Amino acid sequence: MDINKLNNADFHIVSLMNKRKIDYKLVLLVGFSVGSVYIICKLFDYFTGIYFFSIIVGTILSLILFVLWISIVTVLWINYVKLCLKKKLPKNGKKLKYLIKANNLFESGYIEKVDRQGKLYKDKVITNSVYLGYYENDEYIVIRAFKRADIFNDKMNELDSKLCALYGVDIDNKIDRIEHCDYIMKKVKDERIIVRGTKEKNINETVYLPLNNNIKWNVLKQPHLLLAGVTGSGKTTFLNYLIIEMKKMNSEIFICDPKRSDLSSIKHYWGDEFVASETNMIAKMTRKVKEEMMDRFIKYKENPSNFVYGYSYVDYGLKPIFLIFDELGAFRASADKKVFAEAMDNLTEIILKGREMGVFCVLSTQQPNANNIPTELRDNLSVRLAMGNMSNEAYRMVFGDVDDLETINTVGAGYIYLDGQGWNKPKFFEAPYLDYKTFNFIDEIKKYNT
């Protein structure tokens, strides 16, 4: 969920301290209705009392005024009722009141009152209550627990399990801040994409690359992707899916495959210009992609006749360029130091500068350590995935300091993290599924060669 939209969202506040306020709109509307009846009666007397008006004419004029009055008052009351319906506490808001009562998230006490006979008596009243905000759109339910420096303050970031039980959905994200804690729940659960072949090309003219039914990779705002995982975890299948989706975006794709695995066979259809396996050719390809990026900078950023402040590759009408590097560890092991250093320098420059000119990297590795991917490189990869079960150290290399990541028991699943989403930790993720018995990957990508 867009955090900026969440910050500007209009929350409906629920608390046991809510008091019924005087509805000044209702007071004015009732006053207008009653007052206008009185005025119409007076006008009727006036019209029928004037000597040059007959009773019939006066009555007709009064009826006309009466019809106008009925119309105006009816419209006003209809609008008022609509306004009241909008303000009515929604069903989910009632659930929050139940949550407050059932978990004793309020304080009560006694106050002295005087009855009609002048006798004192004690009345039990609520003296304090937590305040919960409720916001809903087509995709999300958001509960905001306000922190008010009272005895309930620390409980406001411990409502996870209670809200899950109350709404019957998992907490998708939790944003804990000084003044409040937001619990974000998706109405529609994440579902894996099942890839099926099509006869025609499917063109994607946006910057969004779908990863499942809910998560989309915005390549412009979240440039570059890191894919980590042991052998058999589904990395290659995920890369195949990315290639298909990148082709739908009319992208230019370059592949570096030092392992000489299935990806290297794509050169039979794309040519050596776009697929490299030899270490020297891989370094040359990274140099070529970097040079294409720099050519774009020279043409569109350094040329005053083309430059427009704030424009990106999308605004300039440029194709995105993707450099897919499968298994950096294998490249480091087979390349000499000079070749490896050159390739890393090129990758670093692309990752640091490429976003604006639409040049992106996808880096894949079994071991995401600092030897294979330098820290300064890894920190600039906006989308990070860890497929299959990995060690705590490997998770730390991919995501930073994380705790409580559960064991992965699903084939082709792992964890994903996207920058800029406000996620407090990586999420469980099932990668798109390609059934190679029924889906021909080569036929699919060949459709986009022309």
Secondary structure by P-SEA (a helix, b strand, c coil): ccaaaaaaccccccccccccccaaaaaaaaaaaaaaaaaaaaaaaaaaacccccaaaaaaaaaaaaaaaaaaaaaaaaaaaaaaaaacccaaaaaaaaaaaaacccccbbbbbbccccbbbbbbbbcbbbbbbbbbcccbbbbbbbbcccccccccccaaaaaaaaccccccbbbbcccbbbbbbbcccbbbbbbbbbcbbbbbcccccccccccccccccccbbbbbbcccccaaaaaaaaaaaaaaaccbbbbbbcccccccccccccccccccccaaaaaaaaaaaaaaaaaaaaacccccccccccccccccbbbbbbbbbccaaaaaacccaaaaaaaaaaaaaaaaccccccbbbbbbbcccccccccaaaaaaccbbbbcccccaaaaaacccccccccccccccbbbbbbccccccccccccccccccccccaaaaaaaacc
